[in-house]
């Protein structure tokens, strides 16, 4: 028996955000193996079959959640930015706080991954409390949930209004820099913009 194994990243949500190489490999595959919720997003062609697993190791290539969220709300990542994982599964919470503090003091836009979980529902609230001591209350905050999926939801608030309960594990939270602003548009959803200059 011979064949070819392709490890395919589906991207953050909609088929349009999958890379062309991944789409071609997916179309050519006869058997699809993977994590059940990811396989549920794939429309099978005749002759294809899928086999769901509870895999915990993944290889992914494609558009990240922070880029998908940013594209939907304007240009919040227009200047320097960083991504910070709020999970303290493999590192102490003190290290997470040090990274948040360093990014805020350096003027970075921050994309926060794994903002809350069932086991750690307090993380995002504590991170927001810390950031409120370092950034203006008017700093834009984007709660981008399930970007590219049918249940997608984008919510733009200020740091003063942001609450931990506004996010779940499907949410990427973008915290603006002191230069980031909300651009109101007549009759249209607002945009979030971070200028390319530091000023």
MDAnalysis code that builds the backbone (N, CA, C; Angstrom):
import MDAnalysis as mda
import numpy as np

u = mda.Universe.empty(597, n_residues=199, atom_resindex=np.repeat(np.arange(199), 3), trajectory=True)
u.add_TopologyAttr("name", ["N", "CA", "C"] * 199)
u.add_TopologyAttr("resid", np.arange(1, 200))
u.add_TopologyAttr("resname", ["UNK", "UNK", "UNK", "UNK", "UNK", "UNK", "UNK", "UNK", "UNK", "UNK", "UNK", "UNK", "UNK", "UNK", "UNK", "UNK", "UNK", "UNK", "UNK", "UNK", "UNK", "UNK", "UNK", "UNK", "UNK", "UNK", "UNK", "UNK", "UNK", "UNK", "UNK", "UNK", "UNK", "UNK", "UNK", "UNK", "UNK", "UNK", "UNK", "UNK", "UNK", "UNK", "UNK", "UNK", "UNK", "UNK", "UNK", "UNK", "UNK", "UNK", "UNK", "UNK", "UNK", "UNK", "UNK", "UNK", "UNK", "UNK", "UNK", "UNK", "UNK", "UNK", "UNK", "UNK", "UNK", "UNK", "UNK", "UNK", "UNK", "UNK", "UNK", "UNK", "UNK", "UNK", "UNK", "UNK", "UNK", "UNK", "UNK", "UNK", "UNK", "UNK", "UNK", "UNK", "UNK", "UNK", "UNK", "UNK", "UNK", "UNK", "UNK", "UNK", "UNK", "UNK", "UNK", "UNK", "UNK", "UNK", "UNK", "UNK", "UNK", "UNK", "UNK", "UNK", "UNK", "UNK", "UNK", "UNK", "UNK", "UNK", "UNK", "UNK", "UNK", "UNK", "UNK", "UNK", "UNK", "UNK", "UNK", "UNK", "UNK", "UNK", "UNK", "UNK", "UNK", "UNK", "UNK", "UNK", "UNK", "UNK", "UNK", "UNK", "UNK", "UNK", "UNK", "UNK", "UNK", "UNK", "UNK", "UNK", "UNK", "UNK", "UNK", "UNK", "UNK", "UNK", "UNK", "UNK", "UNK", "UNK", "UNK", "UNK", "UNK", "UNK", "UNK", "UNK", "UNK", "UNK", "UNK", "UNK", "UNK", "UNK", "UNK", "UNK", "UNK", "UNK", "UNK", "UNK", "UNK", "UNK", "UNK", "UNK", "UNK", "UNK", "UNK", "UNK", "UNK", "UNK", "UNK", "UNK", "UNK", "UNK", "UNK", "UNK", "UNK", "UNK", "UNK", "UNK", "UNK", "UNK", "UNK", "UNK", "UNK", "UNK", "UNK", "UNK", "UNK", "UNK", "UNK"])
u.atoms.positions = np.array([
    [0.846, -1.179, 0.000],
    [0.000, 0.000, 0.000],
    [0.889, 1.240, 0.000],
    [0.538, 2.203, -0.799],
    [1.282, 3.464, -0.824],
    [0.289, 4.607, -0.861],
    [0.762, 5.766, -0.504],
    [-0.101, 6.940, -0.487],
    [0.685, 8.152, -0.062],
    [-0.029, 9.211, 0.213],
    [0.613, 10.455, 0.614],
    [-0.157, 11.041, 1.782],
    [0.568, 11.527, 2.780],
    [-0.041, 12.165, 3.943],
    [0.146, 13.668, 3.822],
    [-0.945, 14.409, 3.917],
    [-0.882, 15.877, 3.912],
    [-1.434, 16.379, 5.235],
    [-0.687, 17.226, 5.905],
    [-1.151, 17.853, 7.146],
    [-1.660, 19.235, 6.767],
    [-2.962, 19.469, 6.975],
    [-3.634, 20.637, 6.410],
    [-4.155, 21.542, 7.514],
    [-3.863, 22.828, 7.417],
    [-4.439, 23.831, 8.309],
    [-5.641, 24.472, 7.638],
    [-6.780, 24.516, 8.336],
    [-8.012, 25.044, 7.750],
    [-8.131, 26.555, 7.841],
    [-7.242, 27.217, 8.569],
    [-7.399, 28.652, 8.776],
    [-8.388, 28.915, 9.896],
    [-8.702, 30.178, 10.163],
    [-9.513, 30.506, 11.332],
    [-10.997, 30.226, 11.202],
    [-11.532, 30.089, 9.981],
    [-12.978, 29.921, 9.908],
    [-13.500, 29.641, 8.523],
    [-13.735, 30.682, 7.728],
    [-14.381, 30.513, 6.434],
    [-13.432, 29.865, 5.432],
    [-13.975, 29.134, 4.441],
    [-13.114, 28.504, 3.434],
    [-12.239, 29.506, 2.689],
    [-12.688, 30.745, 2.539],
    [-11.911, 31.760, 1.841],
    [-10.620, 32.127, 2.537],
    [-10.489, 31.772, 3.809],
    [-9.276, 32.090, 4.552],
    [-8.309, 30.905, 4.630],
    [-8.638, 29.841, 3.931],
    [-7.720, 28.713, 3.815],
    [-6.730, 29.028, 2.693],
    [-5.476, 28.646, 2.860],
    [-4.501, 28.905, 1.801],
    [-4.822, 28.033, 0.586],
    [-4.476, 28.487, -0.638],
    [-4.742, 27.675, -1.835],
    [-4.108, 26.285, -1.768],
    [-2.885, 26.187, -1.259],
    [-2.231, 24.876, -1.144],
    [-3.035, 23.935, -0.255],
    [-3.539, 24.464, 0.852],
    [-4.330, 23.632, 1.765],
    [-5.623, 23.187, 1.092],
    [-6.282, 24.093, 0.356],
    [-7.519, 23.746, -0.343],
    [-7.312, 22.660, -1.381],
    [-6.203, 22.744, -2.136],
    [-5.905, 21.725, -3.144],
    [-5.631, 20.374, -2.491],
    [-4.875, 20.372, -1.411],
    [-4.571, 19.116, -0.720],
    [-5.837, 18.497, -0.140],
    [-6.726, 19.330, 0.375],
    [-7.981, 18.848, 0.943],
    [-8.862, 18.236, -0.145],
    [-8.936, 18.902, -1.300],
    [-9.760, 18.399, -2.401],
    [-9.230, 17.076, -2.943],
    [-7.913, 16.882, -2.884],
    [-7.308, 15.660, -3.422],
    [-7.374, 14.482, -2.455],
    [-7.672, 14.734, -1.202],
    [-7.633, 13.669, -0.187],
    [-8.838, 12.741, -0.301],
    [-8.597, 11.450, -0.077],
    [-9.681, 10.472, -0.041],
    [-10.186, 10.246, 1.378],
    [-9.277, 10.255, 2.338],
    [-9.617, 10.018, 3.736],
    [-9.174, 11.225, 4.553],
    [-10.070, 11.735, 5.383],
    [-9.775, 12.903, 6.212],
    [-9.776, 12.481, 7.677],
    [-8.663, 12.711, 8.347],
    [-8.520, 12.387, 9.760],
    [-8.250, 13.676, 10.515],
    [-8.878, 13.843, 11.677],
    [-8.588, 15.034, 12.454],
    [-9.538, 15.224, 13.610],
    [-9.368, 16.331, 14.248],
    [-10.181, 16.715, 15.399],
    [-11.619, 16.948, 14.933],
    [-12.571, 16.315, 15.599],
    [-13.964, 16.324, 15.175],
    [-14.538, 17.680, 14.799],
    [-14.438, 18.699, 15.679],
    [-15.008, 20.009, 15.336],
    [-14.398, 20.629, 14.079],
    [-13.131, 20.312, 13.784],
    [-12.517, 20.836, 12.559],
    [-13.056, 20.098, 11.336],
    [-13.197, 18.782, 11.441],
    [-13.745, 18.014, 10.322],
    [-15.176, 18.431, 10.008],
    [-15.924, 18.846, 11.026],
    [-17.309, 19.272, 10.814],
    [-17.400, 20.492, 9.906],
    [-16.307, 21.236, 9.767],
    [-16.304, 22.436, 8.927],
    [-16.068, 22.124, 7.451],
    [-15.816, 20.867, 7.114],
    [-15.447, 20.490, 5.751],
    [-16.629, 19.825, 5.060],
    [-16.987, 20.328, 3.873],
    [-18.013, 19.687, 3.053],
    [-17.341, 18.571, 2.252],
    [-17.797, 17.350, 2.450],
    [-17.183, 16.215, 1.766],
    [-17.591, 16.178, 0.305],
    [-16.662, 15.806, -0.557],
    [-16.994, 15.527, -1.951],
    [-17.287, 14.030, -2.060],
    [-17.954, 13.592, -3.126],
    [-18.203, 12.157, -3.289],
    [-16.892, 11.372, -3.254],
    [-16.895, 10.287, -2.515],
    [-15.708, 9.449, -2.416],
    [-14.817, 9.760, -1.229],
    [-15.066, 10.868, -0.563],
    [-14.279, 11.214, 0.627],
    [-14.971, 10.690, 1.872],
    [-14.190, 10.311, 2.854],
    [-14.760, 9.960, 4.153],
    [-13.925, 10.601, 5.240],
    [-14.560, 10.859, 6.372],
    [-13.833, 11.501, 7.470],
    [-13.851, 10.616, 8.703],
    [-12.791, 10.770, 9.492],
    [-12.595, 9.961, 10.685],
    [-12.177, 10.903, 11.806],
    [-13.108, 11.146, 12.718],
    [-12.838, 12.100, 13.802],
    [-11.986, 11.455, 14.882],
    [-11.093, 12.238, 15.442],
    [-10.257, 11.776, 16.546],
    [-10.250, 12.844, 17.628],
    [-9.664, 12.489, 18.741],
    [-9.525, 13.447, 19.838],
    [-8.069, 13.902, 19.906],
    [-7.494, 14.116, 18.709],
    [-6.062, 14.432, 18.660],
    [-5.733, 15.697, 19.434],
    [-4.551, 15.701, 19.997],
    [-4.097, 16.857, 20.756],
    [-2.817, 17.438, 20.165],
    [-2.407, 16.902, 19.028],
    [-1.231, 17.454, 18.351],
    [-1.676, 17.912, 16.979],
    [-1.385, 19.142, 16.639],
    [-1.851, 19.701, 15.381],
    [-0.720, 20.400, 14.656],
    [-0.809, 20.408, 13.343],
    [0.077, 21.209, 12.512],
    [-0.827, 22.140, 11.727],
    [-0.598, 23.411, 11.816],
    [-1.493, 24.353, 11.152],
    [-0.692, 25.393, 10.389],
    [-1.171, 25.725, 9.237],
    [-0.575, 26.781, 8.446],
    [-1.720, 27.608, 7.898],
    [-1.639, 28.892, 8.015],
    [-2.706, 29.714, 7.474],
    [-2.834, 31.019, 8.221],
    [-4.004, 31.584, 8.163],
    [-4.280, 32.886, 8.751],
    [-4.522, 32.718, 10.244],
    [-3.828, 33.492, 11.063],
    [-4.024, 33.406, 12.506],
    [-5.287, 34.157, 12.917],
    [-5.800, 33.836, 14.087],
    [-7.008, 34.493, 14.580],
    [-6.812, 35.999, 14.705],
    [-5.629, 36.435, 15.182],
    [-5.451, 37.882, 15.362],
    [-5.494, 38.612, 14.030],
    [-4.977, 38.006, 12.957],
    [-5.021, 38.655, 11.650],
    [-6.436, 38.657, 11.086],
    [-7.175, 37.554, 11.293],
    [-8.558, 37.496, 10.822],
    [-9.420, 38.526, 11.542],
    [-9.255, 38.636, 12.860],
    [-10.018, 39.628, 13.631],
    [-9.632, 41.036, 13.203],
    [-8.333, 41.293, 13.091],
    [-7.866, 42.632, 12.717],
    [-8.431, 43.061, 11.370],
    [-8.475, 42.148, 10.400],
    [-8.974, 42.488, 9.070],
    [-10.448, 42.867, 9.095],
    [-11.195, 42.339, 10.050],
    [-12.625, 42.617, 10.108],
    [-12.960, 43.946, 10.775],
    [-12.053, 44.472, 11.564],
    [-12.381, 45.694, 12.321],
    [-11.556, 46.901, 11.894],
    [-10.770, 46.781, 10.837],
    [-9.998, 47.930, 10.372],
    [-8.526, 47.605, 10.283],
    [-7.715, 48.331, 11.039],
    [-6.259, 48.125, 11.027],
    [-5.679, 48.327, 12.420],
    [-6.121, 47.522, 13.395],
    [-5.595, 47.709, 14.752],
    [-4.137, 47.293, 14.895],
    [-3.638, 46.462, 13.982],
    [-2.250, 45.999, 14.060],
    [-1.352, 46.800, 13.124],
    [-1.703, 48.056, 12.862],
    [-0.983, 48.867, 11.890],
    [0.423, 49.233, 12.280],
    [0.746, 49.219, 13.548],
    [2.097, 49.559, 13.993],
    [2.666, 48.339, 14.723],
    [3.545, 48.515, 15.678],
    [4.141, 47.380, 16.389],
    [3.087, 46.661, 17.232],
    [3.138, 45.333, 17.222],
    [2.175, 44.550, 17.995],
    [2.825, 43.256, 18.456],
    [2.167, 42.596, 19.398],
    [2.650, 41.308, 19.888],
    [1.454, 40.425, 20.217],
    [1.699, 39.139, 20.339],
    [0.677, 38.178, 20.754],
    [1.087, 37.597, 22.100],
    [0.139, 37.565, 23.033],
    [0.407, 37.051, 24.378],
    [-0.650, 36.003, 24.713],
    [-0.209, 34.840, 25.133],
    [-1.091, 33.764, 25.543],
    [-1.390, 33.937, 27.031],
    [-2.661, 34.112, 27.383],
    [-3.012, 34.336, 28.788],
    [-3.070, 33.051, 29.613],
    [-2.949, 31.901, 28.967],
    [-2.977, 30.654, 29.731],
    [-1.735, 30.536, 30.611],
    [-1.955, 30.131, 31.840],
    [-0.817, 29.881, 32.734],
    [-0.625, 28.383, 32.958],
    [-1.024, 27.580, 31.977],
    [-0.828, 26.130, 32.076],
    [0.640, 25.750, 32.143],
    [1.474, 26.407, 31.344],
    [2.880, 26.021, 31.245],
    [3.820, 27.113, 31.722],
    [3.276, 28.125, 32.344],
    [4.111, 29.215, 32.865],
    [3.372, 29.870, 34.019],
    [4.094, 30.489, 34.931],
    [3.419, 31.135, 36.062],
    [2.683, 32.397, 35.621],
    [1.591, 32.709, 36.319],
    [0.818, 33.905, 35.994],
    [1.668, 35.165, 36.119],
    [2.627, 35.163, 37.010],
    [3.496, 36.334, 37.178],
    [4.231, 36.657, 35.882],
    [4.601, 35.635, 35.110],
    [5.270, 35.856, 33.828],
    [4.308, 36.473, 32.818],
    [3.063, 36.009, 32.819],
    [2.049, 36.604, 31.937],
    [1.895, 38.087, 32.258],
    [1.799, 38.419, 33.546],
    [1.652, 39.823, 33.941],
    [2.870, 40.650, 33.541],
    [4.059, 40.065, 33.653],
    [5.266, 40.791, 33.268],
    [5.256, 41.097, 31.766],
    [4.797, 40.155, 30.985],
    [4.709, 40.371, 29.535],
    [3.664, 41.430, 29.199],
    [2.528, 41.379, 29.853],
    [1.495, 42.397, 29.625],
    [2.019, 43.785, 29.979],
    [2.667, 43.877, 31.118],
    [3.208, 45.162, 31.566],
    [4.262, 45.681, 30.573],
    [5.173, 44.811, 30.149],
    [6.214, 45.213, 29.214],
    [5.647, 45.684, 27.888],
    [4.648, 44.963, 27.369],
    [4.042, 45.344, 26.090],
    [3.305, 46.673, 26.204],
    [2.582, 46.863, 27.307],
    [1.850, 48.118, 27.499],
    [2.812, 49.289, 27.652],
    [3.849, 49.107, 28.440],
    [4.806, 50.198, 28.663],
    [5.590, 50.538, 27.398],
    [5.779, 49.559, 26.505],
    [6.496, 49.796, 25.251],
    [5.591, 50.334, 24.147],
    [4.288, 50.411, 24.409],
    [3.366, 50.955, 23.415],
    [2.941, 49.976, 22.338],
    [3.011, 48.673, 22.622],
    [2.589, 47.664, 21.655],
    [1.069, 47.493, 21.666],
    [0.482, 47.239, 20.491],
    [-0.849, 46.655, 20.421],
    [-0.685, 45.195, 20.826],
    [-1.651, 44.656, 21.573],
    [-1.554, 43.274, 22.048],
    [-2.718, 42.441, 21.537],
    [-2.420, 41.264, 21.029],
    [-3.447, 40.274, 20.717],
    [-3.371, 39.211, 21.804],
    [-4.454, 39.030, 22.530],
    [-4.475, 38.092, 23.656],
    [-5.177, 36.803, 23.247],
    [-4.447, 35.713, 23.319],
    [-4.992, 34.392, 23.019],
    [-5.349, 33.671, 24.319],
    [-6.253, 32.680, 24.215],
    [-6.702, 31.893, 25.370],
    [-7.079, 32.807, 26.535],
    [-8.006, 33.738, 26.290],
    [-8.296, 34.737, 27.320],
    [-8.977, 34.172, 28.559],
    [-9.787, 33.146, 28.387],
    [-10.464, 32.516, 29.532],
    [-10.628, 31.027, 29.235],
    [-10.875, 30.271, 30.271],
    [-11.225, 28.860, 30.115],
    [-12.092, 28.474, 31.303],
    [-12.676, 27.284, 31.236],
    [-13.494, 26.833, 32.371],
    [-12.664, 26.745, 33.638],
    [-11.436, 26.276, 33.492],
    [-10.574, 26.118, 34.667],
    [-10.002, 27.445, 35.150],
    [-9.909, 28.436, 34.246],
    [-9.286, 29.718, 34.603],
    [-10.144, 30.881, 34.102],
    [-11.332, 31.070, 34.651],
    [-12.204, 32.142, 34.169],
    [-11.761, 33.536, 34.594],
    [-10.770, 33.628, 35.462],
    [-10.354, 34.908, 36.051],
    [-9.277, 35.631, 35.255],
    [-8.623, 34.931, 34.321],
    [-7.413, 35.468, 33.687],
    [-7.627, 36.807, 32.982],
    [-8.621, 36.866, 32.103],
    [-8.806, 38.085, 31.320],
    [-9.175, 39.255, 32.217],
    [-10.039, 39.029, 33.203],
    [-10.399, 40.108, 34.119],
    [-9.193, 40.674, 34.837],
    [-8.305, 39.789, 35.270],
    [-7.106, 40.265, 35.958],
    [-6.173, 41.000, 34.993],
    [-6.065, 40.500, 33.760],
    [-5.231, 41.179, 32.759],
    [-5.780, 42.572, 32.458],
    [-7.091, 42.692, 32.318],
    [-7.699, 44.004, 32.052],
    [-7.476, 44.956, 33.220],
    [-7.595, 44.450, 34.442],
    [-7.343, 45.298, 35.615],
    [-5.918, 45.841, 35.599],
    [-4.953, 44.984, 35.254],
    [-3.566, 45.432, 35.176],
    [-3.397, 46.480, 34.078],
    [-3.955, 46.211, 32.904],
    [-3.788, 47.135, 31.780],
    [-4.453, 48.481, 32.037],
    [-5.515, 48.491, 32.836],
    [-6.171, 49.770, 33.170],
    [-5.271, 50.668, 34.010],
    [-4.281, 50.085, 34.676],
    [-3.334, 50.907, 35.446],
    [-2.214, 51.452, 34.568],
    [-2.127, 50.978, 33.320],
    [-1.004, 51.325, 32.448],
    [-1.408, 52.072, 31.180],
    [-2.662, 51.942, 30.769],
    [-3.118, 52.513, 29.499],
    [-4.296, 53.445, 29.724],
    [-4.534, 54.381, 28.791],
    [-5.689, 55.270, 28.919],
    [-7.005, 54.487, 28.936],
    [-7.980, 54.995, 29.663],
    [-9.289, 54.339, 29.743],
    [-9.968, 54.258, 28.387],
    [-9.599, 55.165, 27.469],
    [-10.212, 55.207, 26.137],
    [-9.546, 54.265, 25.135],
    [-8.550, 53.506, 25.563],
    [-7.866, 52.572, 24.659],
    [-8.875, 51.599, 24.046],
    [-8.903, 51.462, 22.708],
    [-9.839, 50.520, 22.089],
    [-9.503, 49.064, 22.419],
    [-10.544, 48.284, 22.630],
    [-10.411, 46.843, 22.862],
    [-11.376, 46.138, 21.917],
    [-10.871, 45.145, 21.184],
    [-11.689, 44.371, 20.252],
    [-11.851, 42.961, 20.806],
    [-13.087, 42.516, 20.915],
    [-13.385, 41.128, 21.252],
    [-13.830, 40.457, 19.955],
    [-12.930, 39.694, 19.343],
    [-13.233, 39.040, 18.072],
    [-13.478, 37.562, 18.291],
    [-14.741, 37.170, 18.209],
    [-15.096, 35.775, 18.495],
    [-15.388, 35.013, 17.208],
    [-14.797, 33.834, 17.081],
    [-15.091, 32.897, 15.988],
    [-14.950, 33.554, 14.618],
    [-13.856, 34.252, 14.387],
    [-13.650, 34.958, 13.119],
    [-13.739, 33.996, 11.940],
    [-14.580, 34.350, 10.975],
    [-14.734, 33.546, 9.772],
    [-15.724, 32.408, 9.884],
    [-16.332, 32.226, 11.044],
    [-17.310, 31.153, 11.226],
    [-18.724, 31.744, 11.202],
    [-19.742, 30.901, 11.065],
    [-21.111, 31.430, 11.008],
    [-21.519, 32.222, 12.252],
    [-20.969, 31.877, 13.414],
    [-21.328, 32.572, 14.653],
    [-20.336, 33.677, 15.009],
    [-19.633, 34.196, 14.000],
    [-18.663, 35.280, 14.214],
    [-19.312, 36.479, 14.902],
    [-18.568, 37.096, 15.806],
    [-19.052, 38.300, 16.478],
    [-17.865, 39.207, 16.786],
    [-17.936, 40.444, 16.332],
    [-16.895, 41.435, 16.598],
    [-17.489, 42.526, 17.486],
    [-16.827, 42.809, 18.587],
    [-17.316, 43.817, 19.526],
    [-16.182, 44.774, 19.848],
    [-16.435, 46.068, 19.701],
    [-15.428, 47.095, 19.961],
    [-15.883, 47.925, 21.152],
    [-15.041, 47.986, 22.177],
    [-15.338, 48.771, 23.377],
    [-14.063, 49.514, 23.779],
    [-14.158, 50.295, 24.831],
    [-12.958, 50.922, 25.389],
    [-12.430, 50.061, 26.532],
    [-11.202, 50.320, 26.929],
    [-10.610, 49.575, 28.045],
    [-11.430, 49.763, 29.317],
    [-11.998, 50.948, 29.503],
    [-12.837, 51.193, 30.678],
    [-14.081, 50.309, 30.670],
    [-14.606, 49.997, 29.479],
    [-15.835, 49.203, 29.356],
    [-15.573, 47.701, 29.302],
    [-14.356, 47.296, 28.987],
    [-14.046, 45.880, 28.752],
    [-14.207, 45.054, 30.025],
    [-14.773, 43.859, 29.872],
    [-14.977, 42.941, 30.992],
    [-14.543, 41.541, 30.589],
    [-14.083, 40.785, 31.552],
    [-13.665, 39.417, 31.286],
    [-14.766, 38.552, 30.717],
    [-16.013, 38.808, 31.099],
    [-17.138, 38.019, 30.620],
    [-17.490, 38.240, 29.166],
    [-16.811, 39.169, 28.496],
    [-17.076, 39.429, 27.078],
    [-16.349, 38.442, 26.168],
    [-15.566, 37.529, 26.724],
    [-14.758, 36.609, 25.912],
    [-14.978, 35.173, 26.340],
    [-14.707, 34.262, 25.403],
    [-14.612, 32.842, 25.712],
    [-13.381, 32.302, 24.989],
    [-13.210, 30.981, 24.968],
    [-12.000, 30.414, 24.367],
    [-11.950, 30.590, 22.855],
    [-13.070, 30.937, 22.221],
    [-13.082, 31.175, 20.774],
    [-12.813, 32.637, 20.441],
    [-12.439, 33.423, 21.449],
    [-12.254, 34.863, 21.278],
    [-10.779, 35.229, 21.268],
    [-10.411, 36.075, 20.320],
    [-9.102, 36.728, 20.335],
    [-9.364, 38.175, 20.736],
    [-8.668, 38.643, 21.747],
    [-8.869, 40.002, 22.258],
    [-7.699, 40.867, 21.799],
    [-8.010, 41.979, 21.145],
    [-6.967, 42.910, 20.713],
    [-7.061, 44.167, 21.567],
    [-5.969, 44.491, 22.247],
    [-5.872, 45.689, 23.081],
    [-5.047, 46.711, 22.312],
    [-5.601, 47.877, 22.077],
    [-4.877, 48.898, 21.332],
    [-3.711, 49.484, 22.110],
    [-2.893, 50.244, 21.397],
    [-1.812, 51.011, 22.025],
    [-2.360, 52.386, 22.390],
    [-1.579, 53.226, 23.060],
    [-2.060, 54.586, 23.346],
    [-2.391, 55.385, 22.083],
    [-1.815, 54.994, 20.928],
    [-2.088, 55.712, 19.678],
    [-3.288, 55.160, 18.918],
    [-3.784, 53.991, 19.298],
    [-4.908, 53.369, 18.595],
    [-6.188, 54.150, 18.854],
    [-7.024, 54.247, 17.837],
    [-8.281, 54.974, 18.035],
    [-9.444, 54.267, 17.330],
    [-10.639, 54.574, 17.797],
    [-11.867, 54.088, 17.175],
    [-12.330, 55.153, 16.191],
    [-12.579, 54.751, 14.950],
    [-13.030, 55.673, 13.906],
    [-14.516, 55.432, 13.679],
    [-15.333, 56.394, 14.087],
    [-16.780, 56.285, 13.890],
    [-17.119, 56.587, 12.431],
    [-18.084, 55.835, 11.874],
    [-18.495, 56.040, 10.484],
    [-20.007, 56.162, 10.431],
    [-20.488, 57.122, 9.696],
    [-21.916, 57.419, 9.635],
    [-22.698, 56.232, 9.067],
    [-23.493, 55.591, 9.911],
    [-24.335, 54.485, 9.471],
    [-23.614, 53.165, 9.257],
    [-22.330, 53.110, 9.547],
    [-21.550, 51.889, 9.363],
    [-20.871, 51.509, 10.673],
    [-20.491, 50.246, 10.823],
    [-19.782, 49.867, 12.052],
    [-18.478, 50.651, 12.185],
    [-18.072, 50.965, 13.396],
    [-16.809, 51.691, 13.581],
    [-15.613, 50.831, 13.190],
    [-14.492, 51.495, 12.946],
    [-13.236, 50.816, 12.652],
    [-12.238, 51.114, 13.760],
    [-11.254, 50.262, 13.905],
    [-10.174, 50.479, 14.862],
    [-8.893, 50.672, 14.059],
    [-8.160, 51.730, 14.375],
    [-6.987, 52.104, 13.576],
    [-5.801, 52.405, 14.475],
    [-4.671, 51.768, 14.175],
    [-3.402, 52.083, 14.843],
    [-2.481, 52.708, 13.801],
    [-2.114, 53.982, 13.958],
    [-1.263, 54.629, 12.951],
    [0.101, 53.964, 12.860],
    [0.711, 54.063, 11.687],
    [2.016, 53.423, 11.483],
    [3.137, 54.173, 12.181],
    [2.901, 55.416, 12.516],
    [3.915, 56.166, 13.258],
    [3.665, 56.006, 14.746],
    [4.713, 56.109, 15.533],
    [4.600, 55.909, 16.980],
    [3.858, 57.046, 17.650],
    [3.816, 58.218, 17.045],
    [3.154, 59.372, 17.653],
    [1.688, 59.293, 17.505],
])
